[in-house]
Amino acid sequence: MSLLKKLTLHSMVTLLLLANMIPTTIVIAETKTEEETTVVETTVEVDESPLEDEDFKLIEDVYNSILDNYIEDVNKEALLQGALDGMVRSLGDPYSEYLDSDESAQFDETIEGSFTGIGVQIMTQNGLVTIISPIADTPADKAGLRANDIILEADGVSLTDMNSNEVVKHIRGEIGTKVNLKIQRGSSTFEVEVERAEIPLISVESKLDENEPTIGYVQITQFASTTADEIEEAVSQLRKDGAKRFIFDLRNNPGGLLDQAIIISNMFLKDGDIIVQMQEQDKEPIAYAANDKAYGKFQIDEPYVVLINEGSASASEILSAAISENTDNPLVGMTTFGKGTAQNITNQSDFGELKLTVAKWLTPSGMWIHKTGITPTVEVENEPLANSISLNSKEEVKEGDASDYTKTAILILKSLGYEINSDYLFDESVTQAVKAFQEKNNLEADGIITGDTANLLNNEAREYLNNHDVQYDKALETLLQVTE
């Protein structure tokens, strides 16, 4: 009982600002600058009231009763872990969860450089597994999974009412193996097969724009422990290559570590500008202000725009809000996801880890964007094809069909220049277009989309989207206008 009477939590200042990741999620890390590492020790005193003692006595009585009277053998550790998991589940918070020792090990893999999975961030709420965003260029992204898709099943097993770690166990697997997911998107339901792969934790990609070589493009896919260093390296190299302006892409970035969000925001702000406010239960918000001495002297002074979308969450939203409320640099894209809480990780000895929501974060002006998101300065939807599902090579799509698969097929074929008279129904014009596509690619020209035909059409869709990014084009246009 002594552990229950007085708990000392050695918790690090940095909080987790990332939703659950399949197969796991990024772990908390220490706040480190060139000058300091800050660790906070918090002592929590527990009220020793008779009522509380009775509560714990009740738990103990139920525990002992199960051990003594249940008809079959009982695994004591599993029973205790089930109780811990149940306590956290009772909060009804999709971002708080108890991780047993095996799940903790999976959890820690994500900071080791890579992990095996499909590359998608999720949250579990009201019994449903909802996608926050796929990681760019991962199997999930290539399979056409999108923010707000609901994963109903994995290989025929219902995921309803599972916690995120149980979901992980059904979606993980060996590299090269495949998992069949049943997805709900809006009112439509479909299945998609996704091949598992190694997902590298490289959080920054960069290049010069092909047509505007003075514009550097920096894609930030998550806020991992090395992201600030990666951004500094990428921007420095782009400057050497001739970049005078920048596009920073936060689309489908689910967030990550608070210390990285603060350090990176500091790169864009002046000393004294408020980056974010953190508010714990029943306490006044604590403001974090830009400070070169504390967070680094690297600055981005060139003109820039920031790309955001509905898959930009948490730490991405901290950076977006800091830029939006402190500078005149525009946000381009769609309203962000809306995750305004922060989680802390504490080790529970041999019983795993507890990931618990301990604070809400507010924008510099004090707004809480939870479940509402951040509205872009310039709103622009992406290509319709970017929000469509991928074709399933195991399904047959043929004349007379009308489904999300036919809609996708029609969008792809139209993007390739085929003349089609329908937007949804697989009619004769679609059949003729499919036959022409099959003949061009030396396939049997039967007008049915399945197997190799489906795979080739998916490849064409990815190639088209790689070359037709209307949100990026608008960001480029906006940047050129503000710097003329």
C-alpha positions in Angstrom: 0.0 0.0 0.0 2.9 2.4 0.5 3.4 2.9 -3.2 -0.3 3.9 -3.4 0.1 6.4 -0.6 3.0 8.4 -2.0 4.0 8.3 -5.6 7.2 10.0 -6.9 7.1 10.5 -10.6 10.4 11.3 -12.4 8.9 12.9 -15.5 10.7 14.8 -18.2 9.7 18.3 -19.2 9.1 17.2 -22.8 5.7 15.9 -23.5 4.4 13.5 -26.1 2.4 15.4 -28.8 1.8 12.5 -31.2 -1.1 10.3 -31.6 -0.8 6.5 -31.7 1.3 5.1 -34.5 1.0 1.7 -36.1 3.0 -0.2 -35.2 3.7 2.1 -32.3 4.3 5.6 -31.3 7.3 7.9 -30.6 8.4 8.0 -27.0 9.0 10.9 -24.7 12.5 12.4 -24.7 14.4 14.8 -22.6 14.5 18.5 -23.3 18.0 19.2 -24.4 19.7 22.3 -25.7 23.3 23.1 -26.0 23.3 24.4 -22.4 21.0 22.3 -20.4 19.0 19.2 -19.8 15.9 19.7 -17.6 14.3 17.0 -15.6 11.4 17.6 -13.2 10.7 15.5 -10.2 7.0 15.8 -9.2 5.8 14.4 -5.8 2.1 13.5 -5.7 0.6 13.2 -2.2 -2.4 10.9 -2.0 -5.1 11.8 0.5 -5.3 9.0 3.1 -9.0 9.2 3.7 -10.9 6.2 5.0 -13.0 6.2 1.8 -9.9 5.8 -0.3 -8.6 3.0 1.9 -12.0 1.3 1.4 -11.7 1.8 -2.3 -8.3 0.1 -2.4 -9.7 -2.6 -0.1 -12.4 -3.3 -2.6 -9.9 -3.7 -5.4 -7.9 -6.0 -3.2 -11.0 -8.1 -2.3 -12.0 -8.5 -5.9 -8.4 -9.4 -6.9 -8.2 -12.1 -4.2 -11.7 -13.4 -4.9 -10.8 -14.0 -8.5 -7.6 -15.8 -7.5 -9.3 -17.9 -5.0 -12.6 -18.8 -6.7 -12.3 -18.5 -10.5 -13.0 -21.9 -12.1 -9.8 -21.9 -14.1 -6.1 -21.0 -13.4 -5.5 -17.2 -13.3 -2.4 -15.4 -14.5 -1.7 -12.9 -11.7 0.3 -10.6 -14.0 -2.3 -10.6 -16.7 -5.0 -9.9 -14.0 -3.1 -6.9 -12.7 -2.3 -5.5 -16.1 -5.9 -5.9 -17.1 -6.9 -3.8 -14.0 -4.3 -1.1 -14.9 -5.5 -1.0 -18.5 -9.1 -0.8 -17.4 -8.4 2.2 -15.2 -6.9 4.1 -18.1 -9.6 3.1 -20.5 -12.3 4.4 -18.1 -11.0 7.9 -18.8 -12.4 7.8 -22.3 -9.4 9.6 -23.6 -8.1 8.3 -27.0 -4.6 9.5 -26.2 -4.1 8.0 -22.7 -3.2 4.3 -22.4 -1.4 1.8 -20.3 1.3 -0.2 -22.1 2.4 -3.6 -20.7 6.0 -4.7 -20.9 5.7 -6.1 -24.4 3.8 -3.1 -25.7 6.4 -0.8 -24.1 9.1 -2.6 -26.1 7.2 -2.1 -29.3 6.7 1.5 -28.3 10.4 2.1 -27.8 11.2 0.7 -31.3 10.1 3.9 -33.0 13.1 5.9 -31.6 15.6 3.3 -32.7 15.8 4.6 -36.3 13.1 2.5 -38.0 10.2 0.1 -37.3 8.2 -2.5 -39.2 4.6 -1.6 -40.1 2.4 0.2 -42.6 3.2 3.8 -41.6 0.0 5.3 -40.3 -0.9 7.2 -37.1 -4.2 6.3 -35.3 -6.3 7.2 -32.4 -8.9 5.0 -30.7 -12.1 6.6 -29.6 -15.6 5.4 -28.9 -14.5 1.9 -29.8 -13.3 2.9 -33.3 -9.8 3.1 -34.7 -9.4 6.3 -36.6 -6.5 7.3 -38.9 -5.0 10.7 -38.1 -2.6 10.6 -41.1 -0.4 8.2 -43.1 3.3 8.9 -43.1 4.4 10.2 -46.5 5.7 7.6 -48.9 4.9 4.6 -46.7 2.8 1.6 -47.6 -0.3 3.2 -46.0 0.2 6.4 -48.0 0.7 4.5 -51.2 -2.4 2.3 -50.5 -4.5 5.5 -50.4 -5.3 5.5 -46.7 -6.4 9.0 -45.6 -6.9 11.1 -42.5 -10.2 10.3 -40.7 -10.5 6.8 -42.3 -11.8 4.2 -39.8 -10.0 0.8 -39.7 -12.8 -1.7 -39.0 -10.9 -5.0 -39.5 -7.5 -6.4 -40.1 -7.4 -9.8 -41.9 -11.0 -10.4 -41.0 -10.6 -9.6 -37.3 -12.8 -6.8 -35.9 -10.7 -4.0 -34.3 -13.8 -2.4 -32.6 -13.3 -1.8 -28.9 -9.6 -2.6 -29.0 -7.0 -0.3 -27.6 -4.3 1.0 -29.9 -1.8 -1.6 -28.7 -4.2 -4.5 -29.4 -4.7 -3.0 -32.8 -0.9 -2.9 -33.3 -0.7 -6.6 -32.7 -3.1 -7.3 -35.5 -1.5 -5.0 -38.0 2.2 -5.7 -37.3 4.0 -8.5 -39.1 7.1 -9.5 -41.0 8.5 -7.2 -43.7 7.0 -8.1 -47.1 3.9 -9.8 -45.7 0.5 -8.2 -46.3 -2.5 -7.2 -44.2 -6.0 -6.8 -45.5 -7.8 -3.8 -43.9 -11.5 -3.1 -44.0 -11.8 0.7 -44.1 -14.8 3.0 -43.6 -14.6 6.3 -45.3 -17.6 8.5 -44.8 -20.6 6.2 -45.6 -18.6 3.9 -47.8 -16.8 0.7 -46.8 -14.0 -1.0 -48.7 -11.0 -3.3 -48.3 -7.4 -2.5 -49.1 -4.3 -4.8 -49.0 -1.2 -3.2 -47.6 2.3 -4.7 -47.6 4.3 -4.2 -44.5 7.7 -2.6 -44.8 10.5 -1.0 -42.8 9.5 2.5 -42.0 12.6 4.7 -41.5 12.3 7.5 -39.0 13.8 10.2 -41.3 11.7 13.2 -40.5 12.9 15.8 -43.0 13.3 15.6 -46.8 14.4 18.6 -48.9 15.1 19.8 -52.4 15.1 22.8 -54.7 12.0 23.4 -56.8 12.7 22.2 -60.3 11.2 25.3 -62.0 12.1 27.9 -59.3 15.6 27.0 -58.2 15.7 29.8 -55.7 12.9 28.2 -53.7 13.7 25.4 -51.3 11.2 22.7 -50.3 11.4 21.2 -46.9 9.0 18.3 -45.9 8.7 17.6 -42.2 7.0 14.3 -41.6 7.1 14.2 -37.8 8.7 15.8 -34.8 11.3 13.2 -33.7 14.3 13.7 -31.5 16.6 14.7 -34.4 14.1 16.8 -36.4 15.4 20.2 -35.4 18.9 19.2 -36.4 17.6 17.8 -39.7 15.8 21.0 -40.5 18.9 23.1 -39.7 21.0 20.8 -42.0 18.4 20.8 -44.8 17.9 24.6 -44.8 21.7 25.3 -44.6 22.3 23.0 -47.6 19.5 24.6 -49.6 20.9 28.0 -48.9 24.3 26.8 -50.2 22.5 25.5 -53.3 20.9 28.9 -53.9 17.6 28.9 -52.1 16.3 32.4 -51.1 12.7 31.4 -50.2 11.2 28.3 -48.7 8.1 26.1 -48.6 7.8 24.1 -45.4 5.4 21.1 -45.8 3.6 19.9 -42.6 0.9 18.0 -44.4 0.1 14.6 -42.8 2.6 15.3 -40.0 1.0 13.8 -36.9 3.3 15.7 -34.4 5.8 14.3 -32.0 8.0 15.8 -29.2 7.2 19.1 -27.5 10.8 20.1 -27.1 11.3 19.7 -30.9 8.2 21.8 -31.6 9.5 24.6 -29.4 13.1 24.5 -30.8 11.8 24.4 -34.4 9.3 27.2 -33.7 12.1 29.3 -32.3 13.8 29.1 -35.7 10.9 31.1 -37.2 10.3 33.7 -34.4 11.9 36.7 -32.8 13.1 36.6 -29.2 10.1 37.1 -26.9 7.5 35.9 -29.2 5.2 33.4 -27.5 5.5 29.9 -29.0 2.9 28.0 -27.0 1.2 27.9 -23.7 0.9 24.7 -21.6 -1.9 24.3 -19.1 -2.1 21.6 -16.5 -5.3 20.7 -14.5 -6.5 23.7 -12.4 -3.4 25.7 -13.1 -2.7 28.9 -15.0 -1.1 28.5 -18.5 2.7 28.6 -18.7 4.0 30.4 -21.8 7.1 29.4 -23.7 8.7 32.3 -25.5 11.2 32.3 -28.3 14.7 32.5 -26.8 17.9 32.0 -28.9 20.0 31.4 -25.8 17.7 28.6 -24.6 16.6 27.0 -27.9 19.3 27.7 -30.4 20.5 30.5 -32.6 19.6 29.0 -36.0 17.1 31.3 -37.7 15.0 31.3 -40.8 14.7 34.9 -42.0 13.8 34.3 -45.6 10.2 34.5 -46.9 8.3 31.3 -46.6 4.9 29.6 -46.6 3.7 26.6 -44.7 1.6 23.7 -46.1 -0.9 22.2 -43.8 -3.9 19.8 -44.1 -6.3 17.7 -42.1 -3.5 15.2 -41.3 -1.4 17.9 -39.6 -1.7 17.4 -35.9 -0.5 18.3 -32.5 3.2 19.5 -32.6 2.6 20.4 -36.3 -0.3 22.6 -35.1 1.9 24.2 -32.4 4.4 25.3 -35.1 1.6 26.4 -37.5 -0.1 28.4 -34.8 3.2 30.0 -33.6 3.9 31.1 -37.2 0.3 32.2 -37.9 -0.1 34.3 -34.8 3.4 35.9 -34.7 4.3 36.4 -38.4 2.8 37.4 -41.7 3.9 34.2 -43.4 0.8 32.4 -44.8 -0.5 28.9 -44.1 -1.7 27.2 -47.3 -3.9 24.1 -47.5 -6.8 22.8 -45.4 -7.8 23.0 -41.7 -5.6 20.9 -39.5 -6.6 17.9 -37.4 -7.2 19.5 -34.0 -5.2 17.8 -31.3 -4.7 20.2 -28.4 -3.5 17.9 -25.6 -0.1 16.6 -24.5 0.8 13.3 -23.0 3.6 12.2 -20.6 5.2 8.8 -20.3 6.1 7.3 -16.9 7.7 4.0 -16.3 5.7 1.7 -14.1 8.6 -0.5 -12.9 8.2 -4.1 -14.3 4.6 -3.4 -15.4 5.2 -1.3 -18.5 4.5 2.4 -19.0 1.6 4.8 -18.6 0.9 7.3 -21.3 -1.3 9.9 -19.8 -2.8 13.2 -21.0 -1.5 15.7 -18.5 -1.9 19.1 -20.2 -3.7 21.0 -22.9 -1.7 23.4 -25.1 -2.9 26.8 -26.2 -1.9 28.9 -29.1 0.1 32.1 -28.4 -3.1 34.1 -28.1 -4.6 31.5 -25.7 -6.9 29.6 -28.1 -7.5 25.9 -27.6 -7.7 24.3 -31.1 -8.7 20.8 -29.8 -11.1 19.1 -32.2 -11.4 22.3 -34.3 -7.9 22.7 -35.8 -6.1 25.7 -37.4 -7.6 27.4 -40.4 -5.1 28.1 -43.2 -4.6 31.6 -44.5 -5.2 30.4 -48.1 -7.6 27.4 -48.3 -7.1 25.0 -51.2 -8.3 21.4 -51.5 -6.1 18.8 -53.0 -6.7 16.8 -56.2 -9.9 14.6 -55.9 -7.7 11.6 -56.8 -5.5 12.3 -53.7 -8.5 11.6 -51.5 -9.7 8.4 -53.3 -9.1 4.9 -52.3 -6.6 2.6 -54.0 -7.8 -0.2 -56.3 -7.7 -3.7 -54.8 -6.0 -6.2 -57.1 -8.0 -9.0 -55.5 -11.4 -7.4 -56.4 -13.0 -7.3 -59.8 -14.4 -4.0 -61.0 -16.4 -4.3 -64.2 -19.2 -2.8 -66.3 -22.3 -2.2 -64.3 -20.6 -1.6 -61.0 -21.0 1.6 -59.0 -18.7 2.0 -56.0 -15.7 3.8 -54.6 -13.5 1.5 -56.6 -15.3 2.6 -59.9 -15.0 6.2 -58.8 -11.2 5.8 -58.3 -10.8 3.9 -61.6 -12.6 6.7 -63.5 -10.5 9.4 -61.8 -7.3 7.6 -62.8 -8.4 7.0 -66.3 -9.5 10.6 -66.8 -6.1 11.8 -65.4 -4.5 9.7 -68.1 -6.5 11.4 -70.8 -9.2 8.8 -71.6 -12.6 10.1 -72.5 -15.2 8.8 -70.1 -18.9 9.9 -69.8 -19.4 8.9 -66.1 -18.1 10.0 -62.7 -19.3 6.9 -60.7 -21.0 4.3 -62.9 -18.8 1.8 -64.7 -20.4 2.2 -68.1 -19.5 1.3 -71.7 -17.1 4.3 -71.9 -15.2 3.1 -68.9 -15.0 -0.4 -70.3 -13.5 0.9 -73.6 -11.0 3.1 -71.7 -9.9 0.1 -69.6 -9.5 -2.0 -72.7 -7.4 0.7 -74.3 -5.2 1.0 -71.2 -4.8 -2.8 -71.1 -3.7 -3.0 -74.7 -1.2 -0.2 -74.2 0.3 -2.1 -71.3 0.3 -5.5 -73.0 -2.4 -7.0 -70.8 -5.5 -9.0 -71.7 -8.0 -6.4 -73.0 -11.1 -7.7 -71.2 -12.2 -4.4 -69.8 -12.2 -5.7 -66.2 -10.1 -4.1 -63.5 -8.3 -6.6 -61.3 -4.9 -8.1 -60.7 -2.1 -6.5 -62.9 -4.6 -3.9 -64.3 -5.5 -2.6 -60.8 -1.8 -2.5 -59.8 -0.8 -0.6 -62.9 -3.6 1.9 -62.5 -2.6 2.5 -58.9 1.0 3.1 -60.1 -0.3 5.6 -62.6 -2.3 7.4 -59.9 0.8 7.7 -57.7 2.8 9.1 -60.6 0.1 11.5 -61.5 -0.2 12.8 -57.9 3.6 13.2 -57.7 3.4 15.6 -60.6 0.0 17.3 -59.8 0.0 18.7 -56.3 -2.4 21.6 -56.4 -1.8 22.6 -52.8 2.0 22.8 -53.4 1.3 24.8 -56.6 -0.8 27.2 -54.7 1.9 27.5 -52.0 4.4 28.2 -54.7 2.2 30.8 -56.3 1.5 32.5 -52.9 5.2 32.6 -52.1 6.1 34.2 -55.5 3.3 36.8 -55.0 4.5 37.9 -51.5 8.1 38.2 -52.6 7.6 40.1 -55.9 
